Amino acid sequence: MDRRVRLAACLQVVLTALSVTVAGHGPDLRINGKRVNGHLLELSRFGKNPEGGVTRVAYSDVDLQGRAYVIQLMRDAGLDVVIDAAGNIVGRRAGADPGKKPIVVGSHIDSVPQGGNYDGNVGSMAAIEVAQSLAEQGVALRHPLEVVIFQNEEGGTVGSMAITAGLSNDDLARTTHSGATVREGIRRIGGDPDRLAQAIRKPGDIAAYLELHIEQGGILDAEDVDIGVVEGIVGIKWWDVTIEGSANHAGTTPMAQRRDALLAAARYVDAVNRVARARPGRQVATVGRIQAFPGAYNVIPGKVATSLEIRDLDASVIDAIRQDVQREVELTAQDTGTTFTFTLTSDTVPAPTDTRVRRTIDEAAARLGLRRKSMPSGAGHDAQEMARLGPIGMIFVPSVGGISHSPREFTRPEDITNGTNVLLHAILGLDDDR
Amino acid sequence: MDRRVRLAACLQVVLTALSVTVAGHGPDLRINGKRVNGHLLELSRFGKNPEGGVTRVAYSDVDLQGRAYVIQLMRDAGLDVVIDAAGNIVGRRAGADPGKKPIVVGSHIDSVPQGGNYDGNVGSMAAIEVAQSLAEQGVALRHPLEVVIFQNEEGGTVGSMAITAGLSNDDLARTTHSGATVREGIRRIGGDPDRLAQAIRKPGDIAAYLELHIEQGGILDAEDVDIGVVEGIVGIKWWDVTIEGSANHAGTTPMAQRRDALLAAARYVDAVNRVARARPGRQVATVGRIQAFPGAYNVIPGKVATSLEIRDLDASVIDAIRQDVQREVELTAQDTGTTFTFTLTSDTVPAPTDTRVRRTIDEAAARLGLRRKSMPSGAGHDAQEMARLGPIGMIFVPSVGGISHSPREFTRPEDITNGTNVLLHAILGLDDDR
C-alpha cells in the first residue's frame, strides 16, 4: 500500500472531524488519469479472454478475484469497506455534515460471457479514483460519499434490485452463467441471502446516485462528443409473438391458397421497423428472435414464434408504437389468413434522471471545456434501480464504434480521464446544495 | 383365399397361353370398387395412429406387415411376385405378345410419420385391383403387366431410384425414420444391398409406367373435377440462404445505424412470395425455414439462416424466378447493409409425362363420363424416376381439402373407384398400340 495514500486518508479524516471544507480548491481539482487507466488495465487481468476482453460472469472464481482486487483499491482510497447482505461492495467516506444523506456513486465489474474491459469497469474504477483523489487532496465533502460496486449487473441488475425493490424467491432461484443460482452466488461473494432485508434501502435514503458508463451506442464516437449527459434510462417491453397459419405441402398448395405464417411474420418484421422509424424521436423497436415450424424446405410454415422489443424514455411512446404495430398486423392477418398473438413477458419502466443532477453534470463538463450531448441510455443500468431511492444521474463516455458486450469494446484513456473528472466535479457540485 | 379368384387367375393363364385376347370386352370392363376400397381399409390397419391415418415408415415392423399383406393380395390377383434386389415388390403377369415390353403400374405403401391412408396406398391397391379384375374377367393383354410396390417413396423415392439412376453409398448410409439406414432397411425387407446392380433397369426396358395417386393439392376437390391428367412432375430446387448483417445491442443502436439481418430476411421472404405470384403460371416458391442468430429479444440479429424452394414443370421458369429473387435481394442487401448467400442443396429436374400416355388417360376418363383437368404434379413421385426408363403418365383423384401427409387425408371411395377404372382403361388403351 502507498504510504502517501494512507497519509492523505488520515488527513481527510482529520479535516472531516474539524468540519473543514476545502471547497475553494474545487475548480482546479483533477483526478489522476494515469492511475484510473492503470487500475482498469489491472482489473482486466481477472477473467481475461485469449482474444481480449474478459469473461467475468457474476459469482465465478474470476469475479471473486476481481472483487478482492477492487476491495483493496477501495481500502487504499481510504474507504471503509463492507459487503452488504446482497453481496454488493460498499465503501464509505464520512461527510462533514452529520445530517446529510450520502451521495452514492457506483457501477459493476461483472461481465457478460465474452465481454469487454469497459462496460461497468470504467464506472467502478472512476468511482474509486474520485474517492482516492478526494482523499489524497484532502477534500472534505459535506455529504457522506458511498462507492458501491453492484454485484451481477449483467444478470439483470441483481445487486441494485436487491437493495431497492428486493429479490423474489424466483429471482434467487435463477441459475446464472456461473452455474450457481443467485442465492448460492450471493453466499459465495460474502452476502447472506437469508438476511436480504437488512440490505434494503428506502426512498429518500440517498442524496443522489451517480454513475459513469461507456455509451454502448456509437453516437458520441460518431459525433466526436466527449461527454453524454443522460436524460434517463429507457423503459423496455418484451413480447413473445406467435403467428399461426396453416402448414401445408409446398409443392401442391397454389400460392393464392396459402396461409403462410412466415409470409405474415415477414410483413410483421418489416412493419415493426417501419412504424418505429415513422415517428420522430429516438425510440427503438427490434425483432430479435424468429423460428418457423415445422421448419422444412418443402412445408409452408404453419406457425412462427418471434418476438418484439420496444424501448423509449417515454412509456406512452412504447405503447403508441405497440398500437401502430397492432394496426399493421391486423391488416397482415387479414391478408394472409393468419392470426397474431402478443404476450408481454417483461416490462421495465423508464427511469428519468433528475433535472438538477443533469444540470450539475452538464455544468461540470462545460467548466472542464468538454463537448457534451444530452441523450437517453438505451441500455439498462443499476442507476435505473437506484432511481427508486432518490435523484439519479449518469455520465457517458464514447465507446469506439459503439461496440459493447464484446472483446472488441474500447474506450480511449483520455475519455476515461475526462469522464472521471466530470464525475468528480458533479459530486462536488451536488455536495454544494446550500 | 377366394376360390373364384383362383379360378379366374387360372382362366387368365389359360387364355394367355392360347393368345386369346378379349379386347372386345374392353369398353364395358369395370374394376370392383367395393373390393379396392375394402383392401384400402384393411391396409390402413398396419401402423394405424390413435387419431387416424398411419405411421408406416419404410423398413419399420408395420411396413413389413403391410408388405406381407400386399404380397398376398398380389398373389390372389394371379401375379408372380418377387422382391427385387432393391426391395421393391414386383408382381408380373405375362403378355400375349412375347416381343412386348411390360406396362408397369405402381405406387408405394410406406408413409411419412403421422401420415394418412391414401398417399401411395390408393395407387398401390388400384394397381393390384386392375390385375385382379383383368384376371377374373379373363382379359389377356398383349404386353406383360407389372405391378410394382416401390419401397421407401417418402424417404426420397428410394426404391424407384434404385432401379433407374441407382443408389450411391451416401444414399445407402442415410438413416431413415425407422432408425435403420437404407442399406439395413433394404436387407430387412428382403432385398440385397450388395447386389443392387441386378435390379437396375435400362431406358427402353418398359412400354410405359402408370401411377394413380391422390392429388395432394386441393384443386380437383375445389373445382369438383373427378380426374387429374398429370402433365408432368415439377422440378424442384432447394437453396440454403444465409443473410449476414451485424449483431448489435437493441437498446443502444439507433434504427438508422442498424445492419439487421432479420429485417433483410423479412424483405426477402416477402419478395419470394411477390415474384412467384407476379408471373402467370402454376409455379410455387416457398421459404419454409428461418432462424435468427444470436436469437435474443435484445440483440439485433447479425445472421439469419433461411431457405428457398422453387417448383415448376419448366426448369427455365425455376431459374427465372431465382433470378427475380436475386434482383430483389440485391436491392435489399444494399438498403440494409447485409449480404445474401444462396447455396443450391437439391436439384430435381422436371419429369414431363408422355403425350400419348396423357391422351390415352384423358380418353379413358372421357369414355367413363368423368370430368377431367390437365395439371402438374407439385409433389414428387416414383413416376419421376421411372421417366428415365420410358413414357410415363399419372392419374390424380381428388383429396378432400387438398390435405396430405396428415391423418386427416381423405379421398372418397367413389373417386378411388373412378380412378381405378381410369387406370384400367388407360392400360387397355396403351396395350392397344398397333
Boltz contact constraints between the chains, C-beta under 6 A:
constraints:
  - contact:
      token1: [A, 216]
      token2: [B, 249]
      max_distance: 6.0
  - contact:
      token1: [A, 216]
      token2: [B, 252]
      max_distance: 6.0
  - contact:
      token1: [A, 217]
      token2: [B, 252]
      max_distance: 6.0
  - contact:
      token1: [A, 238]
      token2: [B, 297]
      max_distance: 6.0
  - contact:
      token1: [A, 249]
      token2: [B, 216]
      max_distance: 6.0
  - contact:
      token1: [A, 249]
      token2: [B, 404]
      max_distance: 6.0
  - contact:
      token1: [A, 250]
      token2: [B, 286]
      max_distance: 6.0
  - contact:
      token1: [A, 250]
      token2: [B, 309]
      max_distance: 6.0
  - contact:
      token1: [A, 251]
      token2: [B, 311]
      max_distance: 6.0
  - contact:
      token1: [A, 251]
      token2: [B, 378]
      max_distance: 6.0
  - contact:
      token1: [A, 251]
      token2: [B, 379]
      max_distance: 6.0
  - contact:
      token1: [A, 252]
      token2: [B, 216]
      max_distance: 6.0
  - contact:
      token1: [A, 252]
      token2: [B, 217]
      max_distance: 6.0
  - contact:
      token1: [A, 252]
      token2: [B, 378]
      max_distance: 6.0
  - contact:
      token1: [A, 252]
      token2: [B, 379]
      max_distance: 6.0
  - contact:
      token1: [A, 255]
      token2: [B, 276]
      max_distance: 6.0
  - contact:
      token1: [A, 255]
      token2: [B, 277]
      max_distance: 6.0
  - contact:
      token1: [A, 255]
      token2: [B, 284]
      max_distance: 6.0
  - contact:
      token1: [A, 262]
      token2: [B, 269]
      max_distance: 6.0
  - contact:
      token1: [A, 262]
      token2: [B, 287]
      max_distance: 6.0
  - contact:
      token1: [A, 263]
      token2: [B, 273]
      max_distance: 6.0
  - contact:
      token1: [A, 266]
      token2: [B, 266]
      max_distance: 6.0
  - contact:
      token1: [A, 266]
      token2: [B, 269]
      max_distance: 6.0
  - contact:
      token1: [A, 266]
      token2: [B, 270]
      max_distance: 6.0
  - contact:
      token1: [A, 269]
      token2: [B, 262]
      max_distance: 6.0
  - contact:
      token1: [A, 269]
      token2: [B, 266]
      max_distance: 6.0
  - contact:
      token1: [A, 270]
      token2: [B, 266]
      max_distance: 6.0
  - contact:
      token1: [A, 273]
      token2: [B, 263]
      max_distance: 6.0
  - contact:
      token1: [A, 276]
      token2: [B, 255]
      max_distance: 6.0
  - contact:
      token1: [A, 277]
      token2: [B, 255]
      max_distance: 6.0
  - contact:
      token1: [A, 284]
      token2: [B, 255]
      max_distance: 6.0
  - contact:
      token1: [A, 286]
      token2: [B, 250]
      max_distance: 6.0
  - contact:
      token1: [A, 286]
      token2: [B, 300]
      max_distance: 6.0
  - contact:
      token1: [A, 287]
      token2: [B, 262]
      max_distance: 6.0
  - contact:
      token1: [A, 288]
      token2: [B, 296]
      max_distance: 6.0
  - contact:
      token1: [A, 288]
      token2: [B, 297]
      max_distance: 6.0
  - contact:
      token1: [A, 288]
      token2: [B, 299]
      max_distance: 6.0
  - contact:
      token1: [A, 289]
      token2: [B, 295]
      max_distance: 6.0
  - contact:
      token1: [A, 290]
      token2: [B, 290]
      max_distance: 6.0
  - contact:
      token1: [A, 290]
      token2: [B, 292]
      max_distance: 6.0
  - contact:
      token1: [A, 291]
      token2: [B, 291]
      max_distance: 6.0
  - contact:
      token1: [A, 292]
      token2: [B, 290]
      max_distance: 6.0
  - contact:
      token1: [A, 295]
      token2: [B, 289]
      max_distance: 6.0
  - contact:
      token1: [A, 296]
      token2: [B, 288]
      max_distance: 6.0
  - contact:
      token1: [A, 297]
      token2: [B, 238]
      max_distance: 6.0
  - contact:
      token1: [A, 297]
      token2: [B, 288]
      max_distance: 6.0
  - contact:
      token1: [A, 297]
      token2: [B, 307]
      max_distance: 6.0
  - contact:
      token1: [A, 297]
      token2: [B, 309]
      max_distance: 6.0
  - contact:
      token1: [A, 298]
      token2: [B, 309]
      max_distance: 6.0
  - contact:
      token1: [A, 299]
      token2: [B, 288]
      max_distance: 6.0
  - contact:
      token1: [A, 300]
      token2: [B, 286]
      max_distance: 6.0
  - contact:
      token1: [A, 307]
      token2: [B, 297]
      max_distance: 6.0
  - contact:
      token1: [A, 309]
      token2: [B, 250]
      max_distance: 6.0
  - contact:
      token1: [A, 309]
      token2: [B, 297]
      max_distance: 6.0
  - contact:
      token1: [A, 309]
      token2: [B, 298]
      max_distance: 6.0
  - contact:
      token1: [A, 311]
      token2: [B, 251]
      max_distance: 6.0
  - contact:
      token1: [A, 378]
      token2: [B, 251]
      max_distance: 6.0
  - contact:
      token1: [A, 378]
      token2: [B, 252]
      max_distance: 6.0
  - contact:
      token1: [A, 379]
      token2: [B, 251]
      max_distance: 6.0
  - contact:
      token1: [A, 379]
      token2: [B, 252]
      max_distance: 6.0
  - contact:
      token1: [A, 404]
      token2: [B, 249]
      max_distance: 6.0
